């Protein structure tokens, strides 16, 4: 009898130890860079990855690489159809064994709206929290400047956008055209946009998109109050220009995306899962301490 009790105690101890080990493991983090950047730039995504790892012990951080090299990753941020990028990332996440119990996602600039598309289209493995840092969720109507050393490339993109953002060939190949939202011609935008109009339910309503987005524990939207990159910067909080002109703006709460709850934003807000953060700085210009205090400590730990 005593031997059996000792055996039972040993089994329970092992099981409890295993449970404690599993339950205390930090939730993995997936990050997606913005335009002109790459997965592993030591001055941007590389430093963000290290910052997360430093502040969340033993966390697994995957910085998404779109392609097979840093150069290819950077170019694909300009010239790979966004829907193809989404499909590629869905496959990467689905085959990553470390993510199968769920992960938190942080998207920077255009990576923010791309990760929202992942949440809407690819619910497995489950995205738990989505943090959009300067993501342009209602698109952009302007291309003022470019990050890093990509000014020549950006000038080429400007010319293509000026030539015709809704030209079929440009829509299928130029990333920035795929979230170009012309408020002067809403009908053409809705008819020709191959990416943004779809994930924003502008033409037909895909109930699965709404259902999947509402599975998030939290949707966090970061807006840069002095942003000179995103036009209009209100897009980072789902605001945009009122149709027919490019001066007056509406807020997310005035948008059909919210009033008609096309995406589930109203539901997320009503249940306390929609959060608006701001940084009084230019695009993606934040301190490490701001990121720790507002992102890591509040939503990832």
NUPALO-858861 format. One record per residue (C-alpha): x, y, z; residue in three letters. Coordinates in pm, whole numbers, plus 50000, padded with zeros to 5 digits. Layout:
BEGIN
atom x:X | y:Y | z:Z | r:Ala $
...
//
This chain:
BEGIN
atom x:50000 | y:50000 | z:50000 | r:Unk $
atom x:50277 | y:50244 | z:50094 | r:Unk $
atom x:50463 | y:50160 | z:49772 | r:Unk $
atom x:50152 | y:50233 | z:49566 | r:Unk $
atom x:50102 | y:50567 | z:49740 | r:Unk $
atom x:50464 | y:50662 | z:49668 | r:Unk $
atom x:50420 | y:50566 | z:49302 | r:Unk $
atom x:50101 | y:50772 | z:49277 | r:Unk $
atom x:50270 | y:51071 | z:49439 | r:Unk $
atom x:50561 | y:51045 | z:49196 | r:Unk $
atom x:50325 | y:51032 | z:48896 | r:Unk $
atom x:50130 | y:51333 | z:49022 | r:Unk $
atom x:50452 | y:51525 | z:49080 | r:Unk $
atom x:50570 | y:51458 | z:48724 | r:Unk $
atom x:50232 | y:51554 | z:48578 | r:Unk $
atom x:50218 | y:51872 | z:48783 | r:Unk $
atom x:50570 | y:51963 | z:48676 | r:Unk $
atom x:50481 | y:51909 | z:48311 | r:Unk $
atom x:50162 | y:52115 | z:48348 | r:Unk $
atom x:50349 | y:52397 | z:48517 | r:Unk $
atom x:50613 | y:52395 | z:48245 | r:Unk $
atom x:50355 | y:52412 | z:47966 | r:Unk $
atom x:50129 | y:52667 | z:48131 | r:Unk $
atom x:50412 | y:52904 | z:48215 | r:Unk $
atom x:50557 | y:52911 | z:47863 | r:Unk $
atom x:50518 | y:53257 | z:47712 | r:Unk $
atom x:50292 | y:53298 | z:47411 | r:Unk $
atom x:50500 | y:53312 | z:47090 | r:Unk $
atom x:50517 | y:53639 | z:46896 | r:Unk $
atom x:50502 | y:53688 | z:46520 | r:Unk $
atom x:50617 | y:54023 | z:46376 | r:Unk $
atom x:50581 | y:54158 | z:46021 | r:Unk $
atom x:50789 | y:54450 | z:45895 | r:Unk $
atom x:50679 | y:54748 | z:45690 | r:Unk $
atom x:50758 | y:54881 | z:45343 | r:Unk $
atom x:51125 | y:54908 | z:45254 | r:Unk $
atom x:51229 | y:54695 | z:45551 | r:Unk $
atom x:51312 | y:54330 | z:45602 | r:Unk $
atom x:51270 | y:54061 | z:45863 | r:Unk $
atom x:51620 | y:54088 | z:46002 | r:Unk $
atom x:51747 | y:54443 | z:45968 | r:Unk $
atom x:51950 | y:54492 | z:46288 | r:Unk $
atom x:51837 | y:54855 | z:46310 | r:Unk $
atom x:51464 | y:54774 | z:46290 | r:Unk $
atom x:51305 | y:54429 | z:46308 | r:Unk $
atom x:51624 | y:54274 | z:46440 | r:Unk $
atom x:51628 | y:54514 | z:46734 | r:Unk $
atom x:51254 | y:54473 | z:46793 | r:Unk $
atom x:51299 | y:54095 | z:46808 | r:Unk $
atom x:51582 | y:54130 | z:47061 | r:Unk $
atom x:51380 | y:54378 | z:47266 | r:Unk $
atom x:51088 | y:54137 | z:47293 | r:Unk $
atom x:51318 | y:53846 | z:47382 | r:Unk $
atom x:51494 | y:54055 | z:47645 | r:Unk $
atom x:51170 | y:54151 | z:47818 | r:Unk $
atom x:50977 | y:53823 | z:47787 | r:Unk $
atom x:51192 | y:53538 | z:47910 | r:Unk $
atom x:51214 | y:53234 | z:47680 | r:Unk $
atom x:50965 | y:53375 | z:47429 | r:Unk $
atom x:50976 | y:53248 | z:47072 | r:Unk $
atom x:50973 | y:53538 | z:46824 | r:Unk $
atom x:50930 | y:53480 | z:46452 | r:Unk $
atom x:51008 | y:53775 | z:46227 | r:Unk $
atom x:50842 | y:53703 | z:45894 | r:Unk $
atom x:51063 | y:53682 | z:45588 | r:Unk $
atom x:50876 | y:53710 | z:45258 | r:Unk $
atom x:51109 | y:53526 | z:45025 | r:Unk $
atom x:51436 | y:53340 | z:45061 | r:Unk $
atom x:51671 | y:53629 | z:45136 | r:Unk $
atom x:51675 | y:53973 | z:45297 | r:Unk $
atom x:51702 | y:54138 | z:44955 | r:Unk $
atom x:51407 | y:53940 | z:44823 | r:Unk $
atom x:51210 | y:54014 | z:45138 | r:Unk $
atom x:51266 | y:54388 | z:45093 | r:Unk $
atom x:51169 | y:54387 | z:44724 | r:Unk $
atom x:50860 | y:54176 | z:44790 | r:Unk $
atom x:50739 | y:54452 | z:45022 | r:Unk $
atom x:50700 | y:54659 | z:44703 | r:Unk $
atom x:50635 | y:54414 | z:44422 | r:Unk $
atom x:50475 | y:54088 | z:44545 | r:Unk $
atom x:50097 | y:54068 | z:44527 | r:Unk $
atom x:49967 | y:54107 | z:44882 | r:Unk $
atom x:49726 | y:53816 | z:44849 | r:Unk $
atom x:50018 | y:53592 | z:44751 | r:Unk $
atom x:50210 | y:53720 | z:45052 | r:Unk $
atom x:49916 | y:53640 | z:45279 | r:Unk $
atom x:49893 | y:53287 | z:45137 | r:Unk $
atom x:50267 | y:53237 | z:45187 | r:Unk $
atom x:50253 | y:53352 | z:45548 | r:Unk $
atom x:49948 | y:53138 | z:45622 | r:Unk $
atom x:50151 | y:52836 | z:45515 | r:Unk $
atom x:50451 | y:52943 | z:45721 | r:Unk $
atom x:50238 | y:52982 | z:46034 | r:Unk $
atom x:50047 | y:52659 | z:45978 | r:Unk $
atom x:50369 | y:52455 | z:45958 | r:Unk $
atom x:50548 | y:52624 | z:46249 | r:Unk $
atom x:50513 | y:52375 | z:46536 | r:Unk $
atom x:50590 | y:52640 | z:46796 | r:Unk $
atom x:50280 | y:52842 | z:46702 | r:Unk $
atom x:50012 | y:52576 | z:46705 | r:Unk $
atom x:49866 | y:52668 | z:47045 | r:Unk $
atom x:49835 | y:53032 | z:46944 | r:Unk $
atom x:50049 | y:53341 | z:46903 | r:Unk $
atom x:50050 | y:53718 | z:46942 | r:Unk $
atom x:50107 | y:53930 | z:46632 | r:Unk $
atom x:50268 | y:54272 | z:46589 | r:Unk $
atom x:50258 | y:54439 | z:46249 | r:Unk $
atom x:50454 | y:54751 | z:46164 | r:Unk $
atom x:50312 | y:54994 | z:45906 | r:Unk $
atom x:50180 | y:54789 | z:45611 | r:Unk $
atom x:50262 | y:54476 | z:45809 | r:Unk $
atom x:49979 | y:54576 | z:46044 | r:Unk $
atom x:49706 | y:54550 | z:45784 | r:Unk $
atom x:49866 | y:54239 | z:45636 | r:Unk $
atom x:49850 | y:54065 | z:45974 | r:Unk $
atom x:49485 | y:54171 | z:46004 | r:Unk $
atom x:49427 | y:53987 | z:45677 | r:Unk $
atom x:49594 | y:53683 | z:45834 | r:Unk $
atom x:49355 | y:53705 | z:46131 | r:Unk $
atom x:49056 | y:53725 | z:45897 | r:Unk $
atom x:49160 | y:53462 | z:45644 | r:Unk $
atom x:49378 | y:53216 | z:45837 | r:Unk $
atom x:49239 | y:53135 | z:46183 | r:Unk $
atom x:49464 | y:52834 | z:46237 | r:Unk $
atom x:49689 | y:52854 | z:46429 | r:Unk $
atom x:49491 | y:53107 | z:46633 | r:Unk $
atom x:49606 | y:53467 | z:46656 | r:Unk $
atom x:49542 | y:53580 | z:47014 | r:Unk $
atom x:49632 | y:53950 | z:47020 | r:Unk $
atom x:49690 | y:54169 | z:46715 | r:Unk $
atom x:49890 | y:54490 | z:46758 | r:Unk $
atom x:49900 | y:54721 | z:46458 | r:Unk $
atom x:50179 | y:54978 | z:46486 | r:Unk $
atom x:50100 | y:55248 | z:46231 | r:Unk $
atom x:49904 | y:55014 | z:46001 | r:Unk $
atom x:49697 | y:55183 | z:45729 | r:Unk $
atom x:49364 | y:55005 | z:45777 | r:Unk $
atom x:49162 | y:55233 | z:45552 | r:Unk $
atom x:49445 | y:55259 | z:45304 | r:Unk $
atom x:49638 | y:55567 | z:45190 | r:Unk $
atom x:49592 | y:55849 | z:44942 | r:Unk $
atom x:49946 | y:55979 | z:44911 | r:Unk $
atom x:50302 | y:55853 | z:44900 | r:Unk $
atom x:50507 | y:56131 | z:45059 | r:Unk $
atom x:50842 | y:55972 | z:45141 | r:Unk $
atom x:51013 | y:55644 | z:45196 | r:Unk $
atom x:51206 | y:55486 | z:45484 | r:Unk $
atom x:51570 | y:55390 | z:45480 | r:Unk $
atom x:51779 | y:55396 | z:45164 | r:Unk $
atom x:51497 | y:55322 | z:44919 | r:Unk $
atom x:51432 | y:55669 | z:44775 | r:Unk $
atom x:51508 | y:55565 | z:44416 | r:Unk $
atom x:51276 | y:55267 | z:44447 | r:Unk $
atom x:51010 | y:55485 | z:44607 | r:Unk $
atom x:51027 | y:55735 | z:44322 | r:Unk $
atom x:50957 | y:55449 | z:44081 | r:Unk $
atom x:50658 | y:55344 | z:44293 | r:Unk $
atom x:50529 | y:55704 | z:44293 | r:Unk $
atom x:50538 | y:55709 | z:43914 | r:Unk $
atom x:50347 | y:55382 | z:43892 | r:Unk $
atom x:50082 | y:55507 | z:44134 | r:Unk $
atom x:50049 | y:55830 | z:43937 | r:Unk $
atom x:50020 | y:55630 | z:43616 | r:Unk $
atom x:49718 | y:55448 | z:43751 | r:Unk $
atom x:49686 | y:55270 | z:44085 | r:Unk $
atom x:49378 | y:55083 | z:43964 | r:Unk $
atom x:49530 | y:54964 | z:43639 | r:Unk $
atom x:49494 | y:54584 | z:43642 | r:Unk $
atom x:49865 | y:54519 | z:43592 | r:Unk $
atom x:49969 | y:54764 | z:43865 | r:Unk $
atom x:49706 | y:54631 | z:44106 | r:Unk $
atom x:49834 | y:54278 | z:44061 | r:Unk $
atom x:50201 | y:54364 | z:44111 | r:Unk $
atom x:50248 | y:54681 | z:44318 | r:Unk $
atom x:50188 | y:54637 | z:44690 | r:Unk $
atom x:50115 | y:55003 | z:44766 | r:Unk $
atom x:49853 | y:55016 | z:44488 | r:Unk $
atom x:49670 | y:54731 | z:44658 | r:Unk $
atom x:49590 | y:54951 | z:44958 | r:Unk $
atom x:49556 | y:55276 | z:44760 | r:Unk $
atom x:49217 | y:55421 | z:44855 | r:Unk $
atom x:49105 | y:55707 | z:44632 | r:Unk $
atom x:48831 | y:55904 | z:44814 | r:Unk $
atom x:48763 | y:56099 | z:44495 | r:Unk $
atom x:48652 | y:55782 | z:44324 | r:Unk $
atom x:48518 | y:55537 | z:44579 | r:Unk $
atom x:48339 | y:55328 | z:44317 | r:Unk $
atom x:48657 | y:55258 | z:44123 | r:Unk $
atom x:48842 | y:55177 | z:44445 | r:Unk $
atom x:48577 | y:54925 | z:44549 | r:Unk $
atom x:48565 | y:54770 | z:44204 | r:Unk $
atom x:48939 | y:54751 | z:44133 | r:Unk $
atom x:49118 | y:54711 | z:44467 | r:Unk $
atom x:49238 | y:54351 | z:44485 | r:Unk $
atom x:49330 | y:54352 | z:44853 | r:Unk $
atom x:49209 | y:54631 | z:45082 | r:Unk $
atom x:48854 | y:54650 | z:44951 | r:Unk $
atom x:48825 | y:54276 | z:45011 | r:Unk $
atom x:48950 | y:54262 | z:45369 | r:Unk $
atom x:48744 | y:54574 | z:45453 | r:Unk $
atom x:48426 | y:54410 | z:45315 | r:Unk $
atom x:48370 | y:54699 | z:45072 | r:Unk $
atom x:48203 | y:54496 | z:44798 | r:Unk $
atom x:48068 | y:54172 | z:44941 | r:Unk $
atom x:48047 | y:54067 | z:45304 | r:Unk $
atom x:48240 | y:53755 | z:45395 | r:Unk $
atom x:48097 | y:53648 | z:45730 | r:Unk $
atom x:48404 | y:53434 | z:45797 | r:Unk $
atom x:48625 | y:53744 | z:45798 | r:Unk $
atom x:48408 | y:53903 | z:46064 | r:Unk $
atom x:48381 | y:53586 | z:46271 | r:Unk $
atom x:48755 | y:53527 | z:46264 | r:Unk $
atom x:48848 | y:53884 | z:46361 | r:Unk $
atom x:48611 | y:53869 | z:46657 | r:Unk $
atom x:48809 | y:53575 | z:46795 | r:Unk $
atom x:49092 | y:53811 | z:46892 | r:Unk $
atom x:49144 | y:53873 | z:47261 | r:Unk $
atom x:49257 | y:54227 | z:47176 | r:Unk $
atom x:49296 | y:54444 | z:46867 | r:Unk $
atom x:49540 | y:54725 | z:46941 | r:Unk $
atom x:49573 | y:55021 | z:46701 | r:Unk $
atom x:49873 | y:55252 | z:46734 | r:Unk $
atom x:49857 | y:55594 | z:46566 | r:Unk $
atom x:50154 | y:55829 | z:46523 | r:Unk $
atom x:50025 | y:56180 | z:46591 | r:Unk $
atom x:50302 | y:56349 | z:46389 | r:Unk $
atom x:50303 | y:56095 | z:46108 | r:Unk $
atom x:50436 | y:56237 | z:45780 | r:Unk $
atom x:50445 | y:55901 | z:45602 | r:Unk $
atom x:50081 | y:55789 | z:45612 | r:Unk $
atom x:49821 | y:56007 | z:45440 | r:Unk $
atom x:49587 | y:56039 | z:45613 | r:Unk $
atom x:49731 | y:55931 | z:45946 | r:Unk $
atom x:49375 | y:55873 | z:46075 | r:Unk $
atom x:49381 | y:55552 | z:45869 | r:Unk $
atom x:49587 | y:55402 | z:46151 | r:Unk $
atom x:49272 | y:55421 | z:46368 | r:Unk $
atom x:49035 | y:55319 | z:46085 | r:Unk $
atom x:48946 | y:55682 | z:46004 | r:Unk $
atom x:48961 | y:55827 | z:45653 | r:Unk $
atom x:48860 | y:56103 | z:45414 | r:Unk $
atom x:48489 | y:56158 | z:45364 | r:Unk $
atom x:48395 | y:56037 | z:45014 | r:Unk $
atom x:48427 | y:56276 | z:44724 | r:Unk $
atom x:48711 | y:56494 | z:44856 | r:Unk $
atom x:49047 | y:56471 | z:45036 | r:Unk $
atom x:49025 | y:56732 | z:45313 | r:Unk $
atom x:48754 | y:56647 | z:45564 | r:Unk $
atom x:48793 | y:56330 | z:45767 | r:Unk $
atom x:48570 | y:56088 | z:45949 | r:Unk $
atom x:48660 | y:55875 | z:46251 | r:Unk $
atom x:48629 | y:55501 | z:46275 | r:Unk $
atom x:48305 | y:55546 | z:46469 | r:Unk $
atom x:48153 | y:55728 | z:46170 | r:Unk $
atom x:48272 | y:55471 | z:45919 | r:Unk $
atom x:48035 | y:55211 | z:45769 | r:Unk $
atom x:48298 | y:54954 | z:45869 | r:Unk $
atom x:48200 | y:55039 | z:46228 | r:Unk $
atom x:47837 | y:55153 | z:46211 | r:Unk $
atom x:47740 | y:54848 | z:46006 | r:Unk $
atom x:47988 | y:54631 | z:46200 | r:Unk $
atom x:48121 | y:54482 | z:45877 | r:Unk $
atom x:48441 | y:54362 | z:46043 | r:Unk $
atom x:48324 | y:54316 | z:46400 | r:Unk $
atom x:48495 | y:54634 | z:46522 | r:Unk $
atom x:48181 | y:54747 | z:46701 | r:Unk $
atom x:48158 | y:54413 | z:46877 | r:Unk $
atom x:48526 | y:54422 | z:46976 | r:Unk $
atom x:48480 | y:54773 | z:47114 | r:Unk $
atom x:48165 | y:54684 | z:47306 | r:Unk $
atom x:48346 | y:54398 | z:47476 | r:Unk $
atom x:48651 | y:54606 | z:47570 | r:Unk $
atom x:48885 | y:54439 | z:47321 | r:Unk $
atom x:48951 | y:54732 | z:47088 | r:Unk $
atom x:49229 | y:54964 | z:47204 | r:Unk $
atom x:49356 | y:55297 | z:47067 | r:Unk $
atom x:49714 | y:55395 | z:47150 | r:Unk $
atom x:49915 | y:55689 | z:47024 | r:Unk $
atom x:50272 | y:55810 | z:47008 | r:Unk $
atom x:50339 | y:56182 | z:46968 | r:Unk $
atom x:50601 | y:56120 | z:46700 | r:Unk $
atom x:50657 | y:56053 | z:46330 | r:Unk $
atom x:50594 | y:55720 | z:46160 | r:Unk $
atom x:50737 | y:55424 | z:46357 | r:Unk $
atom x:50944 | y:55662 | z:46569 | r:Unk $
atom x:50907 | y:55534 | z:46924 | r:Unk $
atom x:51144 | y:55468 | z:47210 | r:Unk $
atom x:51218 | y:55126 | z:47352 | r:Unk $
atom x:51060 | y:55233 | z:47681 | r:Unk $
atom x:50740 | y:55340 | z:47507 | r:Unk $
atom x:50721 | y:55000 | z:47337 | r:Unk $
atom x:50785 | y:54816 | z:47664 | r:Unk $
atom x:50532 | y:55021 | z:47864 | r:Unk $
atom x:50253 | y:55034 | z:47607 | r:Unk $
atom x:50288 | y:54710 | z:47412 | r:Unk $
atom x:50488 | y:54445 | z:47595 | r:Unk $
atom x:50372 | y:54510 | z:47951 | r:Unk $
atom x:50007 | y:54568 | z:47861 | r:Unk $
atom x:49938 | y:54305 | z:47599 | r:Unk $
atom x:50215 | y:54046 | z:47570 | r:Unk $
atom x:50315 | y:53958 | z:47924 | r:Unk $
//
